Amino acid sequence: MKVITAREAAALVQDGWTVASAGFVGAGHAEAVTEALEQRFLQSGLPRDLTLVYSAGQGDRGARGVNHFGNAGMTASIVGGHWRSATRLATLAMAEQCEGYNLPQGVLTHLYRAIAGGKPGVMTKIGLHTFVDPRTAQDARYHGGAVNERARQAIAEGKACWVDAVDFRGDEYLFYPSFPIHCALIRCTAADARGNLSTHREAFHHELLAMAQAAHNSGGIVIAQVESLVDHHEILQAIHVPGILVDYVVVCDNPANHQMTFAESYNPAYVTPWQGEAAVAEAEAAPVAAGPLDARTIVQRRAVMELARRAPRVVNLGVGMPAAVGMLAHQAGLDGFTLTVEAGPIGGTPADGLSFGASAYPEAVVDQPAQFDFYEGGGIDLAILGLAELDGHGNVNVSKFGEGEGASIAGVGGFINITQSARAVVFMGTLTAGGLEVRAGDGGLQIVREGRVKKIVPEVSHLSFNGPYVASLGIPVLYITERAVFEMRAGADGEARLTLVEIAPGVDLQRDVLDQCSTPIAVAQDLREMDARLFQAGPLHL
């Protein structure tokens, strides 16, 4: 192990290398090193034609994180699990200045382990019948993970293949092949004299070990950014990467480049174990939002009712609107469930925004590949996730909107891994967007101003979730909005389709629901009203 500067570390990366970067939204990214790497390129034009690989999105929707790779000529190919926080990468891909690929986050974490172990790749059902699936490439909805034309062309010409469709023992699978990693960029807290790395001031430990092993066993190098050097580590269990895997250590001399997350310099709650009922008491003590109920809060409260109805033991909450469901559930007096985050925390209260991935006062923290092992094996009893675009077949798009330079790439992250393996799935979002205004009170709902954008469309523009396929697996799927609730139900022909099952008191079925869908929607014969408690001011009591 050799201690070098960030600038010296950047000089090690060569043209054409595959670089794997660790991090999760705003946590655990080697910011000092990637910043220096970008500065080197801007000053010298080197390195060029890199392939960037990362599992979880890393960035602030601005300039930090993997956004440092968002320069034409610097990066030739991007293989990422989530793109929303890396807007510069999305801009590069939509301008067709690189190949862009979006693969399921959990698959990428498992690929690191496969590469480390000298295995040919990862064979799994995760990604089947979504845009990741290349099986029916003639269908515009299936792209083999490609998110731009340049990538689709590379696949068509046989120059790139990040996923194959295979049949094994009479069943269909996807195979994600291994590839060599020339450089792994990781971040930890401290390094000792032999290069052993601890993570005692990090919110979680990502896939650090798997990445380091993969790069080392590929004949590549491992560059680790740390806060400090120590003579020895006080706690053996805090060491997550052994020194035998570490080639270079960069001690970050700028605290702004080694924050715990991009939102917080340091939050001790993220590394403090759960203490009895402390986390629950803290959540219950949080202030309840005052004033009129908005559409977002109504949707969240309806999701809380699913927690009460289903009584799940293990729950996963998505980023954004779903993130507050746990807090609202505690305020409503619910307990008995454990919240988990794909980054690795188990228990506690999940953070949101640029701290998403961390949890306050967790009961345990496992590494990300292990968390996805648990998820994909059916460990989640209930997943509550957001939706951006929905169609009459029950398909959901959260990953990409539009084409060309005006398009937006969000990426799927762990969405596919979770929705294709959880025991039950709940999606949540407003029925329309863009100026929607509602008024709730006295147990009913009034649409004051309709949103400009109808979120239920004839066909989703990007297939992140295949409703009929997931329903065929026996997984119940529910879709919650502020004025209506839908679920996947079998029609007279036996085919599962989106079906309206609940409507808010006070709204008109035709005008406020069916006319706000851009495609015909089946209405259940047993259509019922949503619970009036959702539309009453004050705390939700269950």
ZIDA-V758458 format. One record per pair of residues at least 24 apart in sequence whose ideal C-beta (glycine too) atoms are under 8 Angstrom apart, sorted by the first residue. I is the first residue (numbers start at 0). J is the second residue. D is the distance in whole Angstrom. If there is no record, write none. Layout:
BEGIN
i: <I	I>
j: <J	J>
d: <D	D>
END
This chain:
BEGIN
i: <0	0	0	0	0	0	0	0	1	1	1	2	2	2	2	2	2	3	3	3	4	4	5	5	5	5	5	5	5	6	6	6	8	8	8	8	8	8	9	9	9	9	10	11	11	11	11	12	12	12	12	13	13	14	14	14	14	14	15	15	15	15	15	15	16	16	16	16	16	16	17	17	17	17	17	17	17	17	18	18	18	18	18	18	18	18	18	18	19	19	19	19	19	19	19	19	19	19	20	20	20	20	20	20	21	21	21	21	21	21	21	21	21	21	22	22	22	22	22	22	22	23	23	23	23	23	23	23	23	23	24	24	24	24	24	24	24	24	24	24	24	24	25	25	25	25	25	25	25	25	25	25	25	25	25	25	25	26	26	26	26	26	26	26	26	26	26	27	27	27	27	27	27	28	28	28	28	28	28	29	29	29	29	29	29	29	30	30	30	30	30	30	30	31	31	31	31	31	31	31	32	32	32	32	33	33	33	33	33	34	34	36	36	37	37	37	37	40	40	40	41	44	46	47	47	47	48	48	48	49	49	49	49	50	50	50	50	50	51	51	51	51	51	52	52	52	52	53	53	53	53	54	54	54	54	54	54	54	54	54	55	55	55	55	55	55	55	55	55	55	56	56	56	56	56	56	56	56	57	57	58	58	58	58	58	59	59	59	60	60	60	61	62	63	64	71	71	72	76	76	76	78	78	78	78	79	80	80	80	80	80	80	81	81	81	81	82	82	82	82	83	83	83	84	89	89	89	90	92	92	92	92	92	93	93	93	93	93	93	94	95	95	95	97	98	98	98	98	98	98	99	99	99	99	99	99	100	100	100	100	100	100	101	101	101	101	101	101	101	101	101	102	102	102	102	102	102	103	103	103	103	103	103	104	104	104	104	104	104	105	105	105	105	105	105	105	106	106	108	108	108	108	108	109	109	109	110	110	110	111	111	111	111	111	111	111	112	112	112	112	112	113	114	114	114	114	114	114	114	115	115	115	115	115	116	117	118	119	119	120	120	120	120	121	121	122	122	122	122	122	122	123	123	123	123	124	124	124	124	125	125	125	125	125	125	126	126	126	126	127	127	127	127	127	127	128	128	128	129	129	129	129	129	129	130	130	130	130	130	131	131	131	131	132	132	132	133	133	133	134	134	140	140	141	146	146	146	179	179	179	180	180	180	180	180	181	181	181	181	182	182	182	182	182	183	183	183	183	183	183	183	183	184	184	185	185	185	185	185	185	185	186	186	186	186	187	187	187	187	187	188	188	188	188	189	189	189	189	189	189	190	190	190	190	190	190	190	190	190	191	191	191	191	191	191	192	192	192	193	194	194	194	194	194	194	194	195	195	195	195	195	195	196	196	196	196	196	196	196	196	197	197	197	197	197	198	198	199	199	199	200	200	200	200	201	201	202	202	202	202	202	202	202	202	202	202	203	203	203	203	203	203	203	203	204	204	204	204	205	205	205	205	206	206	206	207	207	207	208	208	208	208	209	209	211	211	211	212	214	215	215	220	220	221	221	221	222	222	222	222	223	223	223	224	224	224	224	225	225	225	226	226	226	239	259	260	260	260	260	260	261	261	262	262	262	263	266	266	266	268	268	269	269	269	269	269	269	271	271	272	272	272	273	273	273	273	273	274	277	278	278	278	278	278	279	279	281	281	281	282	282	282	282	282	283	283	285	285	287	287	287	291	291	291	291	292	292	292	292	292	293	294	294	294	294	295	295	295	297	297	297	297	297	297	298	298	298	298	298	298	299	299	299	299	300	300	300	300	301	301	301	301	301	301	302	302	302	302	303	303	303	303	303	303	304	304	304	305	305	305	305	305	306	306	306	307	307	307	309	309	309	310	310	311	311	311	311	311	312	312	312	313	313	313	313	313	313	314	314	314	314	314	314	314	315	315	315	315	315	315	315	315	315	315	315	316	316	316	316	317	317	317	317	317	318	318	318	319	319	320	320	320	321	321	321	321	322	322	322	322	323	324	325	327	330	330	331	331	331	331	332	332	333	336	336	337	339	339	340	341	341	341	341	341	341	341	341	342	342	343	343	343	345	371	371	374	374	374	374	374	375	375	376	377	377	377	379	379	379	379	380	380	380	381	381	381	381	381	382	382	382	382	382	382	383	383	384	384	384	384	384	384	384	385	385	385	386	386	386	386	386	387	387	388	388	388	388	388	389	389	389	389	389	389	389	389	390	390	390	390	390	390	390	391	391	391	391	391	391	391	391	391	392	392	392	392	392	393	393	393	393	393	393	393	393	393	393	394	394	394	394	394	394	394	395	395	395	395	395	396	396	396	396	396	396	397	397	398	398	399	399	400	400	401	411	414	414	415	415	418	418	419	419	421	422	423	423	423	423	424	424	424	424	424	425	425	425	425	426	426	426	426	427	427	427	428	428	428	429	429	429	430	430	430	430	430	430	430	430	430	431	437	437	439	439	439	439	440	440	440	441	441	442	442	442	442	442	443	443	443	443	443	444	444	444	444	444	444	444	445	445	446	446	446	449	453	453	453	455	455	455	455	455	455	456	456	457	457	458	466	466	466	467	467	467	470	471	482	482	482	482	483	483	484	485	488	488	490	496	497	498	498	499	499	500	500	500	501	501	501	501	502	502	502	502	503	503	503	503	504	504	504	504	505>
j: <190	193	194	242	245	246	247	248	246	247	248	190	228	247	248	249	250	247	248	249	35	249	31	32	34	35	224	249	251	35	38	39	32	35	36	222	247	249	35	36	38	39	39	182	220	222	247	36	46	49	182	46	181	45	46	47	48	49	46	47	48	49	50	75	46	49	50	181	182	219	49	50	52	178	179	180	181	182	49	50	51	52	68	180	181	182	183	184	52	53	111	180	182	183	184	210	213	214	51	52	53	57	65	184	53	57	183	184	185	186	205	206	207	210	53	55	57	64	65	186	205	55	56	57	203	205	342	355	356	367	55	56	57	58	84	260	261	318	353	354	355	356	57	58	59	63	64	84	258	260	261	262	352	353	354	355	356	201	202	203	259	260	261	342	354	356	357	186	201	202	203	204	205	57	58	63	64	65	186	184	185	186	222	223	224	249	63	64	186	224	251	256	257	224	249	251	252	253	256	257	184	222	224	249	64	65	67	68	184	67	256	67	68	67	68	70	73	70	72	73	70	72	73	72	73	75	72	74	75	73	74	75	76	74	75	76	77	78	76	77	78	79	88	78	79	107	180	78	79	80	107	79	80	104	105	107	108	111	206	367	80	81	104	205	341	342	356	367	412	413	80	81	82	83	84	85	410	412	84	85	84	85	86	87	261	84	261	353	84	85	86	86	87	261	261	96	97	96	100	150	159	102	107	144	161	410	104	107	410	411	412	413	409	410	411	412	146	408	409	410	408	409	410	353	406	407	408	404	146	147	149	150	408	147	403	404	405	406	408	404	147	148	149	149	145	147	149	150	153	159	145	146	147	149	150	408	144	145	146	150	159	161	130	131	144	146	398	399	408	410	411	126	131	144	161	162	175	131	411	413	414	415	416	341	371	411	412	413	416	341	368	371	374	375	413	416	175	416	206	209	367	368	371	368	371	372	175	177	178	180	206	209	210	212	213	368	206	209	212	213	368	177	177	178	179	180	213	216	217	209	212	213	215	216	216	216	177	176	177	174	175	176	177	174	175	165	167	172	173	174	175	172	173	175	375	171	172	173	419	173	375	415	416	419	420	162	173	415	419	171	172	173	419	465	468	462	465	468	411	415	462	463	464	465	398	399	461	462	463	162	173	411	415	162	164	173	162	163	164	164	171	461	462	462	398	399	408	217	218	219	210	213	214	217	219	214	217	219	220	214	219	220	221	222	210	211	213	214	219	220	221	222	222	224	210	211	221	222	223	224	240	223	224	225	257	223	224	225	239	240	225	226	227	237	225	226	227	228	229	232	223	225	227	228	229	242	245	248	250	228	229	230	231	232	242	228	230	231	242	223	241	242	243	244	245	248	232	238	240	241	242	245	223	225	238	239	240	241	242	245	232	234	237	238	239	237	239	234	237	270	226	259	265	270	259	270	259	260	266	269	270	342	344	354	356	357	342	343	344	356	357	364	366	367	239	343	364	366	342	343	366	367	366	367	368	239	240	366	239	240	244	366	366	368	240	244	245	244	244	243	244	246	247	245	246	247	246	247	248	249	247	248	249	248	249	251	257	249	250	251	250	251	257	366	357	350	353	354	356	357	353	354	352	353	354	354	354	357	359	359	360	350	354	357	358	359	361	359	360	360	361	362	346	347	360	361	362	360	360	346	347	348	359	360	329	334	348	359	360	325	326	329	330	348	329	330	326	330	330	537	538	438	439	440	536	437	439	440	534	536	437	429	435	437	481	320	429	481	437	439	444	481	533	534	427	428	429	479	480	481	323	324	327	427	327	532	533	539	427	479	484	529	530	533	383	425	427	479	327	328	331	333	539	541	530	533	541	381	383	425	477	479	333	336	381	331	333	541	380	381	423	335	336	336	380	381	422	423	336	337	380	337	339	378	379	380	381	338	339	379	380	381	382	383	339	340	341	374	379	381	382	383	384	417	421	340	349	383	384	382	383	384	385	414	351	355	385	351	385	385	427	428	383	384	385	427	349	350	351	355	351	383	349	539	538	539	538	539	540	541	540	541	541	380	381	362	370	379	370	367	370	371	374	412	413	416	417	367	370	367	369	370	370	413	416	413	416	417	420	421	416	420	420	420	421	422	417	420	421	422	421	422	423	421	422	423	424	425	417	418	421	423	424	425	425	427	414	417	418	424	425	426	427	426	427	428	426	427	428	454	478	428	454	454	456	459	460	461	426	428	454	455	456	459	478	497	455	456	457	458	459	497	518	455	457	496	497	516	518	519	520	521	458	466	467	496	497	466	467	470	476	478	485	487	495	496	497	458	459	462	464	465	466	467	426	459	463	464	466	459	460	461	462	463	464	463	464	461	463	460	461	460	461	460	463	463	464	463	464	464	469	469	472	474	474	474	475	476	477	469	474	475	476	477	476	477	478	479	476	477	478	479	478	479	480	454	479	480	454	480	481	454	455	480	481	482	483	512	515	516	515	481	482	533	534	535	536	534	535	536	534	535	504	531	532	534	535	503	504	505	531	534	481	482	503	504	505	506	534	505	506	482	506	511	515	515	516	517	497	515	516	517	518	520	517	518	517	518	518	495	496	497	494	495	496	495	495	506	511	512	529	512	529	529	520	521	523	521	521	521	522	523	523	526	525	526	527	526	527	528	529	526	527	528	529	528	529	533	534	528	529	531	534	534>
d: <7	7	3	6	5	7	7	6	7	5	7	8	7	8	5	8	7	5	7	6	8	7	4	5	7	4	8	5	7	5	8	7	5	7	8	5	6	5	4	4	7	5	7	7	7	7	7	6	5	7	6	6	7	7	5	5	6	8	8	8	5	7	8	8	7	6	7	4	6	8	7	4	6	6	6	6	5	8	6	7	6	7	8	8	7	5	8	6	5	7	7	5	7	5	7	5	7	7	7	7	5	6	6	5	8	8	7	7	4	6	5	7	6	6	7	7	4	6	8	7	7	4	8	7	7	6	5	8	4	8	7	6	7	8	6	7	7	8	6	8	5	5	8	8	6	8	8	8	8	4	3	6	8	4	6	8	8	7	5	7	7	4	8	8	7	6	6	5	6	7	7	8	5	5	8	8	5	7	6	5	6	4	7	8	4	7	6	7	8	7	8	4	7	6	6	5	8	6	4	7	6	6	5	6	7	7	4	7	7	6	7	6	8	4	7	7	8	6	8	5	7	7	7	6	6	8	8	8	4	6	5	6	8	8	6	4	8	7	7	5	7	7	8	5	8	7	7	8	5	7	8	8	5	5	8	4	5	8	6	7	6	6	6	8	8	7	7	7	7	8	7	3	6	6	4	6	6	6	7	7	4	4	7	8	8	6	5	6	6	8	5	7	7	6	7	4	8	8	7	8	7	6	7	8	6	6	3	5	6	7	5	7	7	4	7	4	8	4	6	4	8	4	6	8	8	7	4	8	6	5	8	8	6	6	6	5	8	5	7	5	6	6	5	7	8	7	5	4	5	6	7	4	5	7	5	7	5	6	7	6	8	5	8	8	6	5	6	8	7	5	6	8	6	5	6	7	7	7	6	7	8	4	5	7	8	7	5	4	7	7	8	3	7	6	6	4	5	7	5	7	5	4	6	6	7	8	6	7	8	8	5	4	5	8	5	7	8	5	8	8	6	5	5	7	7	6	4	7	6	6	4	4	8	5	8	7	6	7	6	6	5	4	5	7	5	7	7	5	7	5	8	6	6	7	7	8	6	7	7	7	6	6	5	6	7	7	5	6	8	6	8	6	7	8	7	8	4	4	8	6	5	6	7	6	7	8	6	5	7	6	7	8	7	8	7	6	6	7	6	4	7	8	4	7	8	6	6	4	7	7	8	5	4	5	5	7	7	4	7	6	5	5	8	7	5	6	7	4	7	8	5	7	5	8	6	6	7	7	5	7	7	7	5	7	7	6	8	5	7	6	6	5	8	8	6	6	5	7	5	7	7	5	8	6	7	8	7	5	8	7	5	7	5	6	7	8	6	8	4	8	8	3	8	8	4	6	6	5	7	6	4	8	6	7	7	7	4	8	8	6	5	8	4	5	7	7	5	7	4	7	7	7	7	7	7	8	6	6	8	4	7	8	8	8	7	4	5	4	6	7	7	5	8	8	5	7	7	5	7	7	7	5	6	5	5	5	5	7	6	6	8	7	7	6	5	4	7	6	8	8	5	4	7	5	5	7	7	5	8	7	7	5	7	8	5	6	7	7	6	7	7	6	5	8	8	8	6	4	8	6	4	8	6	4	5	6	7	7	7	4	6	7	8	4	7	6	8	8	6	7	7	7	5	6	5	6	4	7	6	7	5	6	7	4	6	6	7	8	8	7	5	4	7	6	5	6	6	7	6	7	5	7	7	7	7	8	4	8	7	6	7	5	6	5	4	6	7	8	7	6	7	4	6	7	5	7	7	6	6	5	6	5	6	7	6	8	5	5	8	5	7	7	8	6	5	6	5	6	5	5	6	7	6	7	6	7	7	7	7	5	7	8	6	6	7	8	6	5	7	6	6	7	8	5	3	4	8	7	6	7	5	6	6	6	6	5	8	5	7	7	7	5	7	7	5	7	7	7	5	8	5	7	8	6	7	8	6	5	8	8	7	4	5	7	7	5	7	7	5	5	6	7	5	6	6	6	6	8	4	7	7	6	6	7	6	7	7	5	6	5	7	6	6	8	8	7	7	7	8	7	6	7	7	8	4	8	7	6	7	5	7	5	8	7	6	7	6	6	6	8	6	5	7	6	8	6	6	7	4	7	7	5	7	7	7	5	8	7	5	6	4	7	5	7	5	6	6	7	7	7	7	6	7	7	6	6	4	7	4	7	7	7	7	6	6	5	7	8	7	8	6	5	7	7	6	7	7	5	6	5	5	7	6	7	7	7	5	8	4	6	6	8	8	5	6	6	7	2	7	7	6	8	8	5	7	6	4	8	5	6	6	6	5	8	6	7	6	4	7	4	6	5	7	5	8	5	8	5	4	7	4	6	7	7	5	6	7	7	7	5	6	6	7	7	7	7	5	8	8	7	6	7	5	7	8	5	8	6	7	7	5	7	8	5	8	6	8	6	7	6	6	6	7	4	7	6	6	7	6	8	6	6	8	8	4	8	8	7	7	6	7	7	6	3	7	5	6	7	4	3	7	6	7	6	4	7	5	6	5	6	8	7	6	5	7	6	6	5	8	8	4	6	6	7	5	6	6	4	8	7	8	7	7	5	8	4	7	5	6	6	8	5	8	6	7	7	7	6	6	7	7	5	6	6	7	6	7	7	6	7	5	6	8	6	7	7	5	8	7	5	7	6	7	8>
END
